[in-house]
Amino acid sequence: MQNTIKKMITVAMISMTMLIISGCTVRLSEESFIANDKEPVPFTAEFTQALQQAMPNHLITPLSLEASDHVKLHGFYIDNPNSNTTLVFFQGNGMKIEPYSLSALTTLSTLNTDIFVMDRRGLGASEGQPKIKNIIADAQQQLDYLHQQYQPEKVILHGYSLGSFIAADLAKNNKIDALVLHGSATNADDWVYEKTPWYMAPFLSLEMPDDFRKANNQQVVAQYYQGPLLVIAAENDQEVPPELAEKLFAASQSANKQLIMVPNADHGGMLDNAATMYRYQAFIFAL
């Protein structure tokens, strides 16, 4: 996620006297919240080589897909020759594959699965203007392409931060083998109010597009998805309070669910913890 809500709340705090008198409305728009580049930047040969060097036993294949509205989306398929399981990785807000995902992808490769990852529209190498609806539609198209092109035996959807809402939405209507929610909130309302100082909460109201409210991870795990679930949260996460991960875990109706609360980690450092990756690998092995 990003600092949009922080900025809004800071402005609101400065105007505290007016808030007490008249109340405050935080307006959360797709344009202000979802990170967007002015124009796409193709992957460099140096970055592709760096991926290959980091994962010498994997085959790195650049991907190019055309969305239903002819927007070009770009990413990679990272093929582990000893695996028929594919992990589909949905990144956080503003997290482009190049340069920000080399470390994460290298770490995820230790899970011994194939990896499918795309820059979402409007970010990194991919074209277009992002909206919640078209990001989710793109993700469905990517999942369909994965099945048609690579025919994996098992599919794991891993959503990090904002990407968790994409992964969870796909889990509602697709047969998958596991869902991983990493640095995830329950829903936009909970996230904003958890980030709001207690003394401002009585004066705060939140306006957002309907599509934001429909993206509800807690509702998905409580009502739609009952398969294997792994929730990964950071003890010191300042972006998404870990209490929201605990709330997600409690709401889940899955008979096979695990919560990893990573000690001494922040929003970006969860996968750097060796014990976390050991438990993640065990979770996948047991599927």
Phi, psi and chi 1 to 4 in degrees:
 res  aa     phi    psi   chi1   chi2   chi3   chi4
   1 MET       - -174.4  -52.9 -128.2  177.2      -
   2 GLN  -138.7 -168.8   58.5  154.1  -18.6      -
   3 ASN   -93.5   12.1  -66.5  -34.5      -      -
   4 THR   -57.2  -47.9  -56.3      -      -      -
   5 ILE   -66.1  -37.2  -58.6  -59.3      -      -
   6 LYS   -57.5  -45.8  -73.5 -176.1  178.1  178.8
   7 LYS   -63.7  -43.1  -65.8  175.8 -177.8  176.7
   8 MET   -62.2  -42.9  -68.6  177.5  176.5      -
   9 ILE   -69.0  -35.7  -67.6  173.0      -      -
  10 THR   -61.1  -45.8  -60.8      -      -      -
  11 VAL   -61.1  -42.1  172.0      -      -      -
  12 ALA   -64.2  -37.1      -      -      -      -
  13 MET   -66.1  -36.9  -70.6  174.5   65.8      -
  14 ILE   -62.0  -32.8  -66.1  172.4      -      -
  15 SER   -98.6   32.4  -54.8      -      -      -
  16 MET   -55.9  -41.1  177.7   58.7   72.3      -
  17 THR   -59.7  -44.5  -57.0      -      -      -
  18 MET   -67.1  -33.5  -65.6  179.8   62.9      -
  19 LEU   -64.0  -44.1  -66.2  178.3      -      -
  20 ILE   -61.6  -35.7  -65.8  173.8      -      -
  21 ILE   -77.1  -45.5  -63.1  171.8      -      -
  22 SER  -119.2   -5.7   60.3      -      -      -
  23 GLY    82.6  168.3      -      -      -      -
  24 CYS  -133.7  137.9  173.3      -      -      -
  25 THR  -116.6  120.9  -61.6      -      -      -
  26 VAL   -93.4  123.4  171.2      -      -      -
  27 ARG  -105.0  115.2  -67.3  177.8  175.4   84.6
  28 LEU  -103.6  110.9 -173.3   60.8      -      -
  29 SER  -109.7  154.6   68.8      -      -      -
  30 GLU   -62.1  -38.7  -68.6  175.3  -66.9      -
  31 GLU   -63.7  -38.5  -67.6   78.1    9.1      -
  32 SER   -84.0  -24.7   64.1      -      -      -
  33 PHE   -94.2  -44.5 -179.1   77.2      -      -
  34 ILE   -83.3  119.0  -57.0  175.2      -      -
  35 ALA   -59.2  141.9      -      -      -      -
  36 ASN  -149.5  131.1 -173.3   27.5      -      -
  37 ASP   -88.9  153.3  -70.7  -25.3      -      -
  38 LYS   -66.7  -36.3  -68.6 -178.0  178.8  178.8
  39 GLU  -153.5  153.6   57.8 -176.1   25.6      -
  40 PRO   -70.1  149.9   23.6  -32.4      -      -
  41 VAL  -123.9  113.9  178.3      -      -      -
  42 PRO   -60.5  152.3  -20.8   32.0      -      -
  43 PHE   -62.3  141.4  -59.5  125.1      -      -
  44 THR   -87.4  154.9   62.8      -      -      -
  45 ALA   -61.0  -33.7      -      -      -      -
  46 GLU   -64.1  -39.0  -69.3   77.9   10.4      -
  47 PHE   -69.5  -43.8 -178.9   79.0      -      -
  48 THR   -59.4  -40.9  -55.1      -      -      -
  49 GLN   -64.7  -37.4  -69.6  168.3    4.5      -
  50 ALA   -65.0  -39.4      -      -      -      -
  51 LEU   -60.0  -46.3  -85.9  177.6      -      -
  52 GLN   -64.9  -39.4 -171.5   64.2   78.3      -
  53 GLN   -67.3  -35.2  -70.4  170.0    0.5      -
  54 ALA   -72.1  -26.0      -      -      -      -
  55 MET  -130.1   69.3  -66.5  167.8  -99.0      -
  56 PRO   -64.1  -21.8   22.2  -32.8      -      -
  57 ASN   -93.5    5.0  -62.8  -38.2      -      -
  58 HIS  -109.3  154.3  -65.0   66.2      -      -
  59 LEU   -98.6  119.3  176.8   62.8      -      -
  60 ILE   -96.5  117.4  -49.0  -64.5      -      -
  61 THR  -119.1  116.3  -57.2      -      -      -
  62 PRO   -65.6  141.9  -19.7   32.6      -      -
  63 LEU  -118.9  146.7  -61.4  177.5      -      -
  64 SER  -139.0  118.9 -179.4      -      -      -
  65 LEU  -120.3  149.0  -57.2 -179.6      -      -
  66 GLU  -108.2  119.3 -174.7  172.4  -49.1      -
  67 ALA   -69.6  171.4      -      -      -      -
  68 SER   -62.2  -24.8   57.4      -      -      -
  69 ASP   -99.7   20.0   57.0   -4.3      -      -
  70 HIS    72.8   11.4  -53.0  -62.7      -      -
  71 VAL   -72.8  136.3  164.7      -      -      -
  72 LYS   -91.8  127.7  -62.7  -72.4  179.8   60.1
  73 LEU  -116.7  142.0  -52.8  173.2      -      -
  74 HIS  -132.0  147.3  -61.6  -83.1      -      -
  75 GLY  -170.7 -152.3      -      -      -      -
  76 PHE  -142.5  147.7  -68.7   95.3      -      -
  77 TYR  -111.1  122.0 -171.1   77.6      -      -
  78 ILE  -107.7  105.3  -59.0  171.7      -      -
  79 ASP   -95.8  116.7 -175.3    9.7      -      -
  80 ASN   -90.8  114.9  180.0  -27.5      -      -
  81 PRO   -63.2  -13.9   22.4  -32.4      -      -
  82 ASN  -102.9   14.0  -60.9  -46.6      -      -
  83 SER  -130.7  142.5  173.8      -      -      -
  84 ASN  -115.4   16.6  -69.6  -44.4      -      -
  85 THR  -108.6  134.7  -64.1      -      -      -
  86 THR  -116.4  129.3  -60.4      -      -      -
  87 LEU   -97.1  119.6 -174.4  146.9      -      -
  88 VAL   -96.6  117.0 -175.2      -      -      -
  89 PHE  -104.3  118.6 -177.8   45.5      -      -
  90 PHE  -105.8  116.8  -63.2  103.0      -      -
  91 GLN   -78.6  172.1  -58.4  128.5  -77.6      -
  92 GLY   -78.8  175.1      -      -      -      -
  93 ASN   -64.4  123.1 -162.3   16.8      -      -
  94 GLY    81.8    3.1      -      -      -      -
  95 MET   -90.4   89.4 -173.2  178.5  176.2      -
  96 LYS   -75.5  154.1  -33.6  172.3 -173.7 -174.6
  97 ILE   -61.1  -50.4  -64.1  176.0      -      -
  98 GLU  -108.6  121.6 -178.3  178.3   -1.9      -
  99 PRO  -104.2    2.7   37.6  -35.5      -      -
 100 TYR   -85.5  -13.7  -57.5  132.6      -      -
 101 SER  -105.8    2.5  -63.0      -      -      -
 102 LEU   -59.1  -47.3  178.0   60.3      -      -
 103 SER   -64.9  -45.8  176.2      -      -      -
 104 ALA   -63.2  -44.3      -      -      -      -
 105 LEU   -66.4  -38.1  -67.5  171.9      -      -
 106 THR   -62.9  -43.0  -57.4      -      -      -
 107 THR   -64.8  -44.9  -59.5      -      -      -
 108 LEU   -64.0  -27.5  -69.4  172.6      -      -
 109 SER   -64.8  -21.4   73.6      -      -      -
 110 THR   -71.4   -9.9   65.1      -      -      -
 111 LEU   -76.1   -8.3  -63.0  170.6      -      -
 112 ASN    64.5   38.9  -62.9  -43.7      -      -
 113 THR  -117.8  168.3   68.4      -      -      -
 114 ASP   -74.0  158.3  -57.7  -30.9      -      -
 115 ILE  -130.3  132.1  -58.4  172.6      -      -
 116 PHE  -117.5  122.4 -176.8   98.2      -      -
 117 VAL  -144.8  136.0   60.3      -      -      -
 118 MET  -130.0  143.1  -57.3  -72.1  -69.0      -
 119 ASP   -68.2  126.5  -89.7  -22.2      -      -
 120 ARG   -69.8  161.4   64.5  151.8  175.2   79.0
 121 ARG   -57.4  141.7   68.7  165.8   61.6 -152.3
 122 GLY    83.1    5.8      -      -      -      -
 123 LEU  -140.2  138.8 -163.7   69.8      -      -
 124 GLY    63.5 -122.7      -      -      -      -
 125 ALA   -85.3   -8.3      -      -      -      -
 126 SER   -95.4  146.7  -65.7      -      -      -
 127 GLU   -84.2  177.2  -58.0  172.0  -10.0      -
 128 GLY    98.8  173.5      -      -      -      -
 129 GLN  -111.5  123.6  -63.6  -66.0  -41.0      -
 130 PRO   -80.8  135.7   29.5  -34.5      -      -
 131 LYS  -135.2  155.7  -61.3  -79.0 -172.3 -179.4
 132 ILE   -54.2  -45.7  -65.8  -67.7      -      -
 133 LYS   -62.2  -46.7  -84.0 -173.6  176.9  179.7
 134 ASN   -76.7  -26.2   58.3   31.7      -      -
 135 ILE   -64.9  -43.0  -69.5  173.3      -      -
 136 ILE   -69.2  -39.3  -70.3  174.4      -      -
 137 ALA   -63.1  -40.8      -      -      -      -
 138 ASP   -60.8  -42.8  -68.3  -15.5      -      -
 139 ALA   -63.3  -38.8      -      -      -      -
 140 GLN   -64.3  -42.0 -179.0   64.2   61.8      -
 141 GLN   -62.6  -39.5 -176.4  176.0  -13.6      -
 142 GLN   -65.1  -40.1  -68.8  160.8   22.6      -
 143 LEU   -65.7  -40.8 -173.6   59.5      -      -
 144 ASP   -61.7  -42.2  -67.1  -17.8      -      -
 145 TYR   -62.4  -42.1  173.0   85.1      -      -
 146 LEU   -56.6  -47.8  170.7   66.4      -      -
 147 HIS   -64.9  -41.4  -77.1  -68.0      -      -
 148 GLN   -69.6  -41.9  -66.2  162.7    7.9      -
 149 GLN   -85.1  -38.5 -173.2   71.3   20.1      -
 150 TYR  -115.8  -18.4  -66.1   99.1      -      -
 151 GLN    48.2   57.2  -59.6  170.5  -11.0      -
 152 PRO   -67.4  150.0   26.4  -34.8      -      -
 153 GLU   -74.7  -36.5  -70.5 -177.7    5.4      -
 154 LYS  -134.2  146.9  -64.8  178.8 -179.2  177.0
 155 VAL  -128.5  128.2  171.9      -      -      -
 156 ILE  -114.4  126.6  -59.6  163.2      -      -
 157 LEU   -98.2  120.0  -59.1 -176.8      -      -
 158 HIS  -116.3  112.4  178.5  139.8      -      -
 159 GLY  -111.5  124.2      -      -      -      -
 160 TYR  -104.2  125.2  168.5   53.9      -      -
 161 SER    56.6 -120.7 -162.1      -      -      -
 162 LEU   -58.8  -33.5 -177.8   63.8      -      -
 163 GLY   -63.2  -19.2      -      -      -      -
 164 SER   -65.2  -31.2   69.0      -      -      -
 165 PHE   -69.6  -32.5  -69.7   93.7      -      -
 166 ILE   -69.2  -48.2  -58.5  170.9      -      -
 167 ALA   -60.1  -45.1      -      -      -      -
 168 ALA   -65.1  -39.1      -      -      -      -
 169 ASP   -62.8  -40.6 -167.0   87.1      -      -
 170 LEU   -64.1  -34.5  -72.8 -178.4      -      -
 171 ALA   -66.3  -20.2      -      -      -      -
 172 LYS   -64.9  -39.0  -74.3  168.0   55.4  176.8
 173 ASN  -124.0   10.1  -58.7  -50.8      -      -
 174 ASN  -129.8  146.5  -67.6  -84.5      -      -
 175 LYS   -79.5  115.0 -176.4 -179.1 -178.9  -56.8
 176 ILE  -128.9  167.3   62.5  170.0      -      -
 177 ASP  -100.6  -17.8  -64.9  -81.5      -      -
 178 ALA  -168.0  152.8      -      -      -      -
 179 LEU  -124.7  129.8  175.1   64.0      -      -
 180 VAL  -118.0  119.2  179.9      -      -      -
 181 LEU  -109.7  115.4  -59.8  178.7      -      -
 182 HIS  -123.6  117.4  165.4 -159.7      -      -
 183 GLY    61.8   45.2      -      -      -      -
 184 SER  -109.0  146.1  173.9      -      -      -
 185 ALA   -94.0  166.8      -      -      -      -
 186 THR   -75.8  -52.0   46.6      -      -      -
 187 ASN  -162.9  170.8   51.7   59.0      -      -
 188 ALA   -64.3  -38.7      -      -      -      -
 189 ASP   -61.7  -49.3  -70.7  -79.0      -      -
 190 ASP   -60.3  -41.8  -78.1   -5.9      -      -
 191 TRP   -62.1  -46.3  179.8   53.6      -      -
 192 VAL   -63.0  -44.5  170.4      -      -      -
 193 TYR   -73.4  -28.8  -75.0  110.5      -      -
 194 GLU   -67.5  -29.2  -77.9  -73.1  -17.5      -
 195 LYS   -87.9   -2.6  -62.3  -71.7  -71.6  179.9
 196 THR   -95.7  128.8  -57.7      -      -      -
 197 PRO   -55.0  142.8  -23.9   34.1      -      -
 198 TRP   -56.6  -34.4   64.9  -92.4      -      -
 199 TYR   -75.9  -11.9   48.4   82.5      -      -
 200 MET   -97.9  -20.3  -74.3 -174.4   59.2      -
 201 ALA   -54.1  -41.3      -      -      -      -
 202 PRO   -63.7  -19.8  -21.1   33.7      -      -
 203 PHE  -104.7    4.7  -48.1  105.9      -      -
 204 LEU  -106.9  131.2 -178.2   70.7      -      -
 205 SER  -125.3  154.8   61.8      -      -      -
 206 LEU  -123.5  126.0  177.2   63.7      -      -
 207 GLU  -112.8  133.0  -70.0 -177.2    1.8      -
 208 MET  -153.1  158.6   69.9  177.9   77.8      -
 209 PRO   -61.1  151.0  -20.1   30.9      -      -
 210 ASP   -57.4  -34.1  -72.3  -18.3      -      -
 211 ASP   -63.2  -30.7  -71.1  -21.0      -      -
 212 PHE   -65.9  -43.9  -94.2  126.5      -      -
 213 ARG   -71.0  -29.3  -77.7 -153.3  162.3   90.8
 214 LYS   -70.1  -25.2  -70.7  176.6 -176.9  176.0
 215 ALA   -80.8   92.8      -      -      -      -
 216 ASN  -132.2  100.0 -170.6  -39.3      -      -
 217 ASN   -63.4  -38.2  -69.9  -19.5      -      -
 218 GLN   -63.2  -42.1 -177.3  175.5  -13.1      -
 219 GLN   -63.7  -39.6 -175.5 -178.6   58.3      -
 220 VAL   -60.7  -51.1  169.5      -      -      -
 221 VAL   -74.0  -21.1  -61.2      -      -      -
 222 ALA   -85.3  -32.0      -      -      -      -
 223 GLN  -120.4  -24.6  -60.3  178.9   16.5      -
 224 TYR  -117.3  -44.6  -62.1   99.6      -      -
 225 TYR  -106.3  122.9  178.0   75.0      -      -
 226 GLN  -124.4   13.5  -62.7 -178.4    4.6      -
 227 GLY   -80.8 -174.6      -      -      -      -
 228 PRO   -56.4  133.0  -28.0   36.8      -      -
 229 LEU  -132.9  131.6  172.8   69.4      -      -
 230 LEU  -121.4  123.3  176.7   62.9      -      -
 231 VAL  -110.0  123.7  179.0      -      -      -
 232 ILE  -116.1  124.2  -56.2  174.4      -      -
 233 ALA  -134.8  160.9      -      -      -      -
 234 ALA  -110.6  132.7      -      -      -      -
 235 GLU   -58.9  -35.6 -170.2  176.5   67.0      -
 236 ASN  -110.8   31.0  -61.7  -29.0      -      -
 237 ASP   -71.1  117.3 -164.0  -26.9      -      -
 238 GLN   -92.7  -12.0  -60.7  -60.3  -50.5      -
 239 GLU   -89.1  -47.8  -66.6  -64.4  -41.4      -
 240 VAL  -127.4  105.2 -176.8      -      -      -
 241 PRO   -54.6  135.4  -27.3   35.8      -      -
 242 PRO   -62.2  -19.5   19.5  -30.9      -      -
 243 GLU   -59.2  -29.3  -68.3   80.7    5.1      -
 244 LEU   -71.5  -33.9  -63.5 -176.7      -      -
 245 ALA   -65.5  -41.4      -      -      -      -
 246 GLU   -63.3  -36.7  -66.2  172.3  -24.5      -
 247 LYS   -67.6  -41.1 -166.7  173.1  178.7 -179.9
 248 LEU   -59.8  -48.5  -95.4  179.3      -      -
 249 PHE   -60.6  -43.4 -177.3   75.1      -      -
 250 ALA   -65.5  -33.0      -      -      -      -
 251 ALA   -76.2  -22.4      -      -      -      -
 252 SER   -64.0  137.8  169.1      -      -      -
 253 GLN   -97.1    8.9  -60.3  -57.6  -59.1      -
 254 SER   -70.2  140.0  173.7      -      -      -
 255 ALA   -80.9  -14.7      -      -      -      -
 256 ASN  -124.8   89.1  177.2    7.0      -      -
 257 LYS  -137.6  146.4   62.4  178.6 -178.6  176.8
 258 GLN  -137.4  145.8  -64.0 -175.7   37.9      -
 259 LEU  -120.3  123.7  169.9   63.7      -      -
 260 ILE  -109.3  113.3  -59.6  175.4      -      -
 261 MET  -100.4  107.3 -172.9   63.8   68.3      -
 262 VAL   -81.1  119.9 -173.7      -      -      -
 263 PRO   -73.0  145.9   26.4  -33.7      -      -
 264 ASN    57.3   27.7  -55.7  -44.6      -      -
 265 ALA  -116.0  151.9      -      -      -      -
 266 ASP  -105.8 -167.7   58.4   16.4      -      -
 267 HIS   -62.2  -31.1 -169.2   64.3      -      -
 268 GLY   -99.2   -2.7      -      -      -      -
 269 GLY  -110.8   11.2      -      -      -      -
 270 MET   -64.4  -40.7  -72.5  169.3  -95.6      -
 271 LEU   -79.3   -5.1  -59.8 -174.2      -      -
 272 ASP   -79.5   -9.0  -63.5  -28.6      -      -
 273 ASN   -86.3  119.3 -178.9  -80.2      -      -
 274 ALA   -61.8  -38.8      -      -      -      -
 275 ALA   -65.6  -36.0      -      -      -      -
 276 THR   -62.9  -45.8  -64.4      -      -      -
 277 MET   -68.1  -32.3  -66.6  -54.0  -62.5      -
 278 TYR   -63.5  -45.0  177.8   82.3      -      -
 279 ARG   -69.4  -35.7  -70.6 -178.3   61.7 -175.9
 280 TYR   -61.7  -45.8 -166.0  165.0      -      -
 281 GLN   -64.7  -39.1 -170.1  167.7   44.1      -
 282 ALA   -64.7  -37.8      -      -      -      -
 283 PHE   -60.9  -45.5  172.1   79.2      -      -
 284 ILE   -67.8  -41.7  -68.6  175.6      -      -
 285 PHE   -60.0  -32.5 -176.4   76.6      -      -
 286 ALA   -82.5   -6.0      -      -      -      -
 287 LEU   -66.1      -  -65.6  176.3      -      -
